[in-house]
Amino acid sequence: RQGQMAVTKTVQGYTREDPSATELLTYMGISGMLLVGSYAVRVFVHKRMDPKVSKESSISDAPYVDVDSLDYGFSTGSRAVKPLAGPKLYPERWLMLFVYSLNMCTLSVLASALPSSQLPAQQLYGVDAYPIVTLMSVLVFLTLPGTAMSSLLFPRYGIKGTCCIGLFLGALGAWMMVVAAYKRSWNLQIAATVMSGLGGPMLANACTGLSAKWFGFHERNLPTALGSMIPGAVAGAVFNVFAVTRVELLAKEILLIAIMVSVAASIFSLIFIEKPCSPPSTEESASTNAPALSSIVTMLKDYNFLILLFVFTLDGYGWGLILVTSILSDIGYGQHEADIVMSIARWGSMSPLIFSPIADMLRSRDERWPVWIMQISQTGSLIAQLGLTFSLAPKMFSSIAFCFFWVGFFTSAAAPILLELVAEVTYPQPEIYSAGVCLTVFGVSTFGFVQLSQVMAVSGMAGYINFLWLQNVLFFVSVVLVLFSFKANLKRTNRALDRSQVQGGILSDPVGEGFEQPLSP
């Protein structure tokens, strides 16, 4: 590009293209309009919701109980009781899901910046492939401390407060990446990645909690998919195609990403509402004051939860996208081909848009349908993974891309359904804890897989092939477990169905023992 839209500068031995004054003014103008529009939406939504608060929370003669006060034995003391309106679905729930998913998209783009432009990043920072691959695996490993932080913050600040803190850390990390890119400082890039990596899990762990607070039990697979897998898939599919392949453009690209992350975070803080005035479903809310450690210990004692946890570590497939560039480089392909494969895999990862609505629709006929779809997806993942193993060879680019598409298709199809099943089998433990454990184990395992692959890759492409065969064995074990060992105990759904049939009398404990509370004082 020429003229005012391109400002080139030679810095430390390479030519860097900086944004011009016209471009900066354009970015600021668009950002300002988005924030003004978001504030207008906030005012409109709150005006719509306020009359509902006064109307639906008015004292009546109907039975009432405060669902948020139910702690299922996690604490002692008196419980405040207030009127409970009947279950109601608000159209605003889709707006809440949108602003949440928007930020998942921007953080996914931020996380994809280096792997999507790995070769230019190596030139910019003067490092080889291994430090970048390791840093990306550290990024997913940070789900462990990020989840620990969100577990401490969630009981006090709720979903919105915890997410806002995470988004602040993500935006701060994004701007540190901008400075690192312009200063060509690899150490600052590491610090920036750690900062954004700590913030990401605080947002990601809230996905199933948001679905539980705003959506009915019969429709939660789709919002969980839209809030978890789909944003990353869409962001990756679009971004990887346009990711820069020239080192002089990388700093400018990161600047644009930082602006997007900051604007999206501001939109979330303006619009998002913690929960609707009336619950969306008839089951009691999961406890919000359960101690994190005791909840996690309780979940880990459940054999079905452990099976789902093992399956989820494979279906995230994080190591695959981290290693794409390194694997294809060893075969003889460049950054552009690696970006194409990552984009194709991301397009395949949009499969929850097909499977999740089908699961929600079919569960009205039989509540076991989500389990069956998960089993089908896991079997498909094994077949696609085997195909990829046999395709990794020179002059097999089309086959490699084809297999990556189906690996992304089947692994992503199962992932959001798995998150909802985890929330089901661990109920009444808080959804943010169960999702946090899943994402933490996924991050730690991804870090371990990447490091193991790098050790095995010392012997060249044969090492990567052996690594994929290890993955094939693990996928086979997962298929056996979900087909023959997993027993679906859908506690949350069953509780909602039971409550919908109750006309009065006693509200019994969701786990079936030890707690009773009258429906009327």
VMD Tcl script that draws the C-alpha trace (Angstrom):
set ca {
  {0.00 0.00 0.00}
  {1.10 3.54 -0.70}
  {0.33 7.11 0.34}
  {-1.19 8.02 3.68}
  {-2.35 4.43 4.36}
  {1.21 3.17 4.69}
  {4.00 4.52 6.88}
  {7.17 2.47 6.66}
  {10.06 2.75 9.07}
  {13.36 0.92 9.21}
  {13.95 -0.25 12.78}
  {16.76 -2.49 14.00}
  {17.50 -3.95 10.62}
  {14.02 -4.55 9.23}
  {11.33 -2.40 7.62}
  {8.20 -2.00 9.74}
  {4.88 -0.69 8.48}
  {3.15 1.55 11.03}
  {-0.46 2.78 10.91}
  {-0.85 6.27 9.51}
  {-2.67 9.12 11.25}
  {-5.69 8.49 9.01}
  {-5.83 4.85 10.04}
  {-5.50 5.67 13.74}
  {-8.34 8.20 13.51}
  {-10.45 5.59 11.73}
  {-9.80 3.03 14.46}
  {-10.68 5.57 17.16}
  {-13.85 6.65 15.37}
  {-15.14 3.12 14.90}
  {-14.31 2.22 18.50}
  {-16.10 5.32 19.79}
  {-19.23 4.60 17.75}
  {-19.33 1.02 19.01}
  {-19.04 2.13 22.63}
  {-21.75 4.80 22.23}
  {-24.01 2.24 20.59}
  {-23.32 -0.24 23.40}
  {-24.29 2.34 25.99}
  {-27.56 2.96 24.13}
  {-28.24 -0.78 24.12}
  {-27.51 -0.91 27.84}
  {-30.05 1.84 28.53}
  {-32.66 0.11 26.35}
  {-32.17 -3.32 27.95}
  {-32.29 -1.98 31.48}
  {-35.50 -0.10 30.73}
  {-37.01 -3.33 29.43}
  {-35.84 -5.34 32.42}
  {-36.74 -2.87 35.21}
  {-40.53 -3.09 34.76}
  {-40.17 -6.87 34.79}
  {-38.37 -6.70 38.12}
  {-41.20 -4.79 39.78}
  {-43.90 -6.90 38.13}
  {-42.50 -10.41 38.46}
  {-40.99 -9.95 41.92}
  {-44.17 -8.52 43.44}
  {-45.43 -10.33 46.55}
  {-48.23 -12.75 45.80}
  {-49.94 -15.66 47.45}
  {-48.03 -18.14 45.29}
  {-45.49 -20.50 46.89}
  {-42.09 -18.93 47.00}
  {-38.49 -19.68 47.84}
  {-35.19 -17.95 47.08}
  {-33.32 -20.34 44.81}
  {-30.05 -18.45 45.29}
  {-30.25 -19.03 49.03}
  {-30.21 -22.82 48.66}
  {-26.73 -23.97 49.58}
  {-27.43 -27.72 49.82}
  {-25.55 -28.04 53.10}
  {-22.46 -26.08 52.01}
  {-22.94 -23.50 54.76}
  {-25.04 -22.90 57.84}
  {-27.10 -20.05 59.12}
  {-30.38 -18.38 58.28}
  {-31.61 -18.06 54.72}
  {-33.45 -15.02 53.44}
  {-36.66 -15.94 51.66}
  {-38.18 -13.92 48.86}
  {-40.87 -14.50 46.24}
  {-39.99 -16.77 43.34}
  {-41.63 -16.08 39.99}
  {-42.28 -18.96 37.64}
  {-39.67 -20.01 35.06}
  {-39.41 -17.55 32.19}
  {-37.18 -17.22 29.12}
  {-36.16 -13.69 28.24}
  {-35.20 -12.65 24.69}
  {-32.34 -10.69 26.26}
  {-30.59 -14.00 26.91}
  {-29.32 -14.03 23.32}
  {-27.86 -10.55 23.75}
  {-26.01 -11.67 26.89}
  {-24.69 -14.68 25.00}
  {-23.62 -12.47 22.09}
  {-21.52 -10.03 24.15}
  {-19.95 -12.99 25.97}
  {-19.16 -14.83 22.71}
  {-17.79 -11.63 21.17}
  {-15.12 -11.48 23.85}
  {-14.36 -15.17 23.48}
  {-13.75 -14.39 19.78}
  {-11.38 -11.50 20.42}
  {-9.39 -13.42 23.03}
  {-9.16 -16.37 20.62}
  {-7.76 -14.08 17.94}
  {-5.26 -12.73 20.47}
  {-4.16 -16.26 21.35}
  {-3.86 -17.11 17.63}
  {-1.67 -14.13 16.75}
  {1.68 -15.88 17.19}
  {0.88 -19.41 15.94}
  {-0.89 -17.98 12.89}
  {2.18 -15.88 12.06}
  {4.84 -18.13 13.56}
  {7.50 -17.67 10.87}
  {7.26 -13.83 10.85}
  {7.31 -13.92 14.67}
  {10.53 -15.93 14.59}
  {12.10 -13.20 12.45}
  {10.69 -10.37 14.55}
  {11.89 -11.67 17.92}
  {14.98 -13.52 16.70}
  {13.94 -16.91 18.09}
  {13.42 -20.32 16.53}
  {10.23 -22.39 16.45}
  {10.62 -24.15 19.81}
  {10.26 -21.07 22.08}
  {7.10 -19.99 20.25}
  {5.56 -23.46 20.37}
  {6.46 -23.74 24.06}
  {4.97 -20.31 24.81}
  {1.70 -21.31 23.14}
  {1.56 -24.47 25.24}
  {2.26 -22.37 28.35}
  {-0.73 -20.23 27.34}
  {-3.10 -23.20 27.68}
  {-1.27 -24.40 30.82}
  {-2.23 -21.08 32.42}
  {-5.81 -22.34 32.66}
  {-4.66 -23.89 35.96}
  {-3.84 -20.65 37.84}
  {-6.53 -18.81 35.86}
  {-9.16 -21.28 37.03}
  {-7.90 -21.05 40.61}
  {-8.27 -17.27 40.48}
  {-11.78 -17.48 38.98}
  {-12.81 -19.97 41.70}
  {-11.82 -17.43 44.33}
  {-13.49 -14.50 42.57}
  {-16.74 -16.14 41.45}
  {-18.43 -16.52 44.88}
  {-17.80 -12.86 45.65}
  {-18.20 -11.09 42.31}
  {-20.39 -13.46 40.29}
  {-20.09 -14.17 36.58}
  {-19.97 -10.56 35.41}
  {-17.42 -9.37 37.97}
  {-15.14 -12.35 37.40}
  {-15.35 -11.98 33.62}
  {-14.64 -8.24 33.79}
  {-11.48 -8.88 35.80}
  {-10.41 -11.52 33.28}
  {-11.11 -9.18 30.36}
  {-9.06 -6.44 32.01}
  {-6.11 -8.83 32.29}
  {-6.63 -9.92 28.67}
  {-6.71 -6.33 27.40}
  {-3.65 -5.43 29.48}
  {-1.82 -8.42 28.03}
  {-2.84 -7.40 24.51}
  {-1.36 -3.92 24.89}
  {1.80 -5.38 26.40}
  {2.06 -7.51 23.24}
  {1.83 -4.32 21.16}
  {4.75 -2.78 23.04}
  {6.68 -6.07 22.78}
  {6.16 -6.19 19.01}
  {7.26 -2.59 18.46}
  {10.24 -3.01 20.81}
  {11.04 -6.51 19.46}
  {11.25 -7.72 23.06}
  {10.72 -11.48 23.43}
  {10.82 -11.27 27.24}
  {8.00 -8.71 27.24}
  {6.06 -10.94 24.83}
  {6.34 -13.79 27.35}
  {5.06 -11.54 30.15}
  {2.18 -10.35 27.94}
  {1.20 -13.90 27.07}
  {1.16 -14.86 30.75}
  {-1.01 -11.85 31.56}
  {-3.60 -12.60 28.88}
  {-3.40 -16.33 29.67}
  {-4.46 -15.67 33.26}
  {-7.45 -13.62 32.13}
  {-8.78 -16.01 29.49}
  {-9.92 -18.83 31.83}
  {-11.90 -16.37 33.96}
  {-14.10 -15.77 30.93}
  {-14.09 -19.29 29.50}
  {-15.07 -20.98 32.79}
  {-18.32 -18.99 32.95}
  {-19.82 -20.51 29.80}
  {-21.97 -23.24 31.35}
  {-22.84 -20.94 34.26}
  {-24.18 -18.35 31.82}
  {-26.24 -21.02 30.06}
  {-27.68 -22.20 33.37}
  {-28.63 -18.68 34.50}
  {-30.23 -17.50 31.25}
  {-31.38 -20.57 29.29}
  {-33.84 -23.37 29.97}
  {-32.61 -26.90 30.60}
  {-34.00 -28.02 27.22}
  {-31.90 -25.56 25.15}
  {-28.49 -25.31 26.81}
  {-26.33 -27.29 24.37}
  {-26.55 -24.58 21.70}
  {-25.68 -21.59 23.93}
  {-22.84 -23.57 25.48}
  {-21.52 -24.27 21.97}
  {-21.93 -20.62 20.94}
  {-20.14 -19.50 24.08}
  {-17.29 -22.02 24.08}
  {-16.22 -23.71 20.84}
  {-17.84 -21.58 18.12}
  {-16.17 -18.22 18.95}
  {-12.71 -19.75 18.73}
  {-13.62 -21.64 15.57}
  {-15.03 -18.57 13.82}
  {-12.17 -16.34 14.93}
  {-9.58 -18.90 13.85}
  {-11.24 -19.70 10.54}
  {-11.44 -16.05 9.53}
  {-8.25 -14.78 11.14}
  {-5.90 -17.53 9.99}
  {-6.68 -16.76 6.35}
  {-5.77 -13.09 6.77}
  {-2.93 -13.48 9.27}
  {0.18 -11.68 8.09}
  {3.03 -13.61 6.56}
  {5.44 -10.62 6.41}
  {7.41 -9.57 9.44}
  {6.98 -5.84 8.74}
  {3.19 -6.13 9.23}
  {3.14 -8.18 12.44}
  {3.35 -5.27 14.92}
  {0.50 -3.48 13.15}
  {-1.64 -6.61 13.23}
  {-1.15 -7.00 16.99}
  {-2.12 -3.35 17.47}
  {-5.43 -3.95 15.68}
  {-6.07 -7.03 17.80}
  {-5.42 -5.06 21.02}
  {-7.96 -2.43 19.93}
  {-10.55 -5.15 19.23}
  {-9.97 -6.82 22.59}
  {-10.34 -3.52 24.46}
  {-13.52 -2.46 22.66}
  {-15.15 -5.87 23.10}
  {-14.31 -5.89 26.81}
  {-15.90 -2.44 27.20}
  {-19.04 -3.63 25.40}
  {-19.32 -6.59 27.79}
  {-18.95 -4.43 30.89}
  {-21.65 -2.05 29.61}
  {-24.29 -4.53 28.47}
  {-23.94 -7.83 30.34}
  {-26.41 -8.56 33.16}
  {-25.61 -11.21 35.77}
  {-28.95 -13.05 35.64}
  {-32.59 -12.48 34.66}
  {-35.34 -11.50 37.05}
  {-36.92 -14.95 37.00}
  {-35.11 -18.30 36.64}
  {-35.21 -19.85 33.15}
  {-35.86 -23.37 34.41}
  {-37.53 -25.16 37.29}
  {-34.48 -26.77 38.89}
  {-32.75 -24.91 41.70}
  {-29.68 -22.92 40.78}
  {-26.38 -24.60 41.52}
  {-24.96 -23.34 44.77}
  {-22.96 -20.13 44.49}
  {-21.33 -20.35 47.91}
  {-19.92 -23.87 47.74}
  {-16.22 -24.01 48.71}
  {-14.18 -24.59 45.57}
  {-11.92 -27.29 47.02}
  {-14.72 -29.41 48.49}
  {-16.70 -29.10 45.26}
  {-13.74 -30.27 43.19}
  {-13.05 -33.18 45.55}
  {-16.70 -34.23 45.32}
  {-16.62 -34.10 41.53}
  {-13.40 -36.12 41.31}
  {-15.05 -38.94 43.27}
  {-17.61 -39.39 40.48}
  {-16.50 -42.08 37.99}
  {-18.70 -40.67 35.20}
  {-17.15 -37.24 35.66}
  {-13.65 -38.70 35.37}
  {-14.61 -40.37 32.08}
  {-15.94 -37.09 30.68}
  {-12.83 -35.29 31.92}
  {-10.55 -37.73 30.07}
  {-12.59 -37.40 26.87}
  {-12.56 -33.59 27.08}
  {-8.75 -33.47 27.27}
  {-8.68 -35.10 23.82}
  {-11.60 -33.28 22.23}
  {-10.12 -29.84 22.89}
  {-7.37 -30.82 20.41}
  {-5.32 -27.79 21.46}
  {-1.97 -29.42 20.76}
  {-2.96 -30.09 17.14}
  {-3.40 -26.43 16.25}
  {-0.24 -25.43 18.13}
  {1.86 -27.96 16.23}
  {0.42 -27.45 12.72}
  {3.13 -25.05 11.55}
  {5.98 -27.15 12.96}
  {4.63 -30.40 11.49}
  {4.01 -28.94 8.04}
  {7.39 -27.18 8.06}
  {9.10 -30.54 8.58}
  {7.23 -31.92 5.58}
  {8.28 -28.97 3.42}
  {5.34 -26.54 3.56}
  {5.42 -22.86 4.54}
  {3.45 -20.52 6.81}
  {0.74 -19.87 4.21}
  {-0.06 -23.58 3.86}
  {-0.08 -23.97 7.65}
  {-2.53 -21.07 7.97}
  {-4.80 -22.69 5.37}
  {-4.82 -25.98 7.29}
  {-5.55 -24.19 10.58}
  {-8.36 -22.27 8.93}
  {-9.84 -25.45 7.45}
  {-9.67 -27.16 10.86}
  {-11.41 -24.14 12.40}
  {-14.19 -24.34 9.81}
  {-14.63 -27.96 10.79}
  {-14.78 -26.83 14.42}
  {-18.05 -25.05 13.68}
  {-19.81 -28.43 13.75}
  {-21.49 -27.61 17.13}
  {-23.74 -25.29 15.12}
  {-25.17 -28.49 13.64}
  {-24.89 -30.99 16.49}
  {-25.90 -28.81 19.45}
  {-29.33 -27.69 18.08}
  {-30.00 -31.29 17.07}
  {-29.12 -32.46 20.57}
  {-31.46 -29.86 22.10}
  {-34.26 -30.79 19.72}
  {-33.95 -34.55 20.16}
  {-33.60 -34.46 23.94}
  {-37.27 -33.42 24.11}
  {-38.00 -36.93 22.82}
  {-35.35 -38.72 24.83}
  {-32.99 -37.02 27.29}
  {-30.24 -39.51 26.36}
  {-29.78 -38.10 22.84}
  {-26.90 -35.74 23.82}
  {-25.06 -38.77 25.22}
  {-25.59 -40.71 22.00}
  {-24.38 -37.78 19.88}
  {-21.29 -37.49 22.06}
  {-20.57 -41.19 21.54}
  {-20.98 -40.87 17.75}
  {-18.68 -37.82 17.67}
  {-15.99 -39.56 19.69}
  {-16.00 -42.53 17.33}
  {-15.72 -40.15 14.35}
  {-12.78 -38.41 16.04}
  {-10.90 -41.70 16.25}
  {-11.46 -42.46 12.54}
  {-10.39 -38.93 11.47}
  {-7.31 -39.08 13.69}
  {-6.27 -42.38 12.09}
  {-6.70 -40.84 8.63}
  {-4.48 -37.90 9.59}
  {-1.76 -40.26 10.84}
  {-1.56 -42.00 7.46}
  {-1.70 -38.70 5.50}
  {1.34 -36.92 7.00}
  {3.75 -37.15 4.08}
  {5.10 -34.85 1.34}
  {2.75 -34.14 -1.59}
  {-0.27 -35.08 0.53}
  {-1.43 -31.54 1.36}
  {-5.02 -32.09 0.23}
  {-5.35 -35.23 2.33}
  {-3.79 -33.51 5.35}
  {-6.21 -30.58 5.07}
  {-9.15 -32.97 4.57}
  {-8.29 -35.00 7.67}
  {-7.69 -31.90 9.80}
  {-11.17 -30.69 8.82}
  {-12.79 -33.90 10.06}
  {-10.69 -34.01 13.21}
  {-11.89 -30.48 13.99}
  {-15.43 -31.41 12.99}
  {-15.84 -34.40 15.30}
  {-13.78 -33.25 18.30}
  {-15.53 -29.89 18.40}
  {-18.96 -31.47 17.96}
  {-18.51 -33.38 21.21}
  {-16.87 -30.62 23.30}
  {-19.86 -28.36 24.20}
  {-22.08 -31.39 24.76}
  {-19.39 -32.72 27.09}
  {-19.40 -29.47 29.08}
  {-23.16 -29.70 29.53}
  {-22.95 -33.37 30.49}
  {-20.30 -32.48 33.07}
  {-22.65 -29.86 34.53}
  {-25.39 -32.51 34.61}
  {-23.47 -35.27 36.38}
  {-21.87 -32.89 38.91}
  {-25.06 -30.97 39.83}
  {-25.56 -29.21 42.28}
  {-21.87 -28.23 42.23}
  {-21.43 -24.80 40.56}
  {-21.11 -24.97 36.77}
  {-18.20 -22.54 36.81}
  {-16.22 -25.04 38.93}
  {-16.97 -28.06 36.76}
  {-16.15 -26.16 33.57}
  {-13.03 -24.80 35.24}
  {-11.78 -28.27 36.12}
  {-12.36 -29.45 32.54}
  {-10.55 -26.49 30.99}
  {-7.71 -26.76 33.51}
  {-7.09 -30.44 32.82}
  {-7.32 -29.70 29.10}
  {-4.72 -26.93 29.41}
  {-2.32 -28.99 31.49}
  {-2.64 -32.02 29.20}
  {-2.15 -29.85 26.11}
  {1.03 -28.44 27.62}
  {2.23 -31.98 28.34}
  {1.31 -33.23 24.85}
  {3.17 -30.38 23.16}
  {6.30 -30.92 25.23}
  {6.17 -34.67 24.61}
  {5.78 -34.09 20.87}
  {8.85 -31.86 20.83}
  {10.90 -34.52 22.60}
  {9.71 -37.20 20.19}
  {10.23 -34.89 17.17}
  {14.00 -34.95 17.74}
  {14.04 -37.97 15.43}
  {12.28 -35.96 12.69}
  {8.93 -36.62 11.07}
  {8.94 -40.20 12.37}
  {8.73 -38.75 15.89}
  {5.54 -36.85 15.03}
  {4.06 -40.01 13.52}
  {4.79 -41.94 16.72}
  {3.21 -39.13 18.72}
  {0.05 -39.36 16.61}
  {-0.11 -43.11 17.19}
  {-0.05 -42.40 20.92}
  {-3.01 -40.09 20.39}
  {-4.77 -42.80 18.42}
  {-4.47 -45.18 21.37}
  {-5.88 -42.55 23.73}
  {-8.81 -41.83 21.37}
  {-9.51 -45.58 21.18}
  {-9.59 -45.80 24.97}
  {-11.97 -42.83 25.10}
  {-14.34 -44.49 22.63}
  {-14.39 -47.68 24.71}
  {-15.10 -45.69 27.88}
  {-17.96 -43.60 26.47}
  {-19.57 -46.59 24.76}
  {-19.33 -49.20 27.51}
  {-18.51 -47.54 30.85}
  {-20.19 -44.13 30.96}
  {-23.56 -44.03 32.72}
  {-25.51 -40.85 32.10}
  {-26.95 -39.59 35.39}
  {-28.54 -36.33 34.26}
  {-29.16 -34.91 37.73}
  {-29.93 -31.35 36.67}
  {-32.42 -32.33 33.95}
  {-34.12 -34.87 36.19}
  {-34.41 -32.28 38.94}
  {-36.03 -29.80 36.53}
  {-38.50 -32.43 35.34}
  {-39.36 -33.37 38.92}
  {-39.86 -29.75 39.96}
  {-42.09 -29.04 36.97}
  {-44.46 -31.75 38.25}
  {-44.53 -30.55 41.84}
  {-47.72 -28.68 42.71}
  {-46.90 -28.06 46.37}
  {-45.64 -29.80 49.49}
  {-41.96 -30.26 50.24}
  {-38.92 -29.16 48.24}
  {-36.45 -32.00 48.65}
  {-32.70 -31.97 48.37}
  {-31.42 -32.31 44.73}
  {-28.99 -35.04 45.73}
  {-31.81 -36.88 47.46}
  {-30.96 -36.56 51.14}
  {-30.33 -34.36 54.12}
  {-32.14 -31.14 53.21}
  {-35.76 -30.11 53.14}
  {-37.35 -26.68 52.96}
  {-41.06 -25.80 52.78}
  {-42.31 -24.03 49.69}
  {-44.13 -21.51 51.89}
  {-42.98 -19.93 55.15}
}
mol new
graphics top color blue
foreach p $ca { graphics top sphere $p radius 0.5 }
foreach p [lrange $ca 0 end-1] q [lrange $ca 1 end] { graphics top cylinder $p $q radius 0.2 }
display resetview
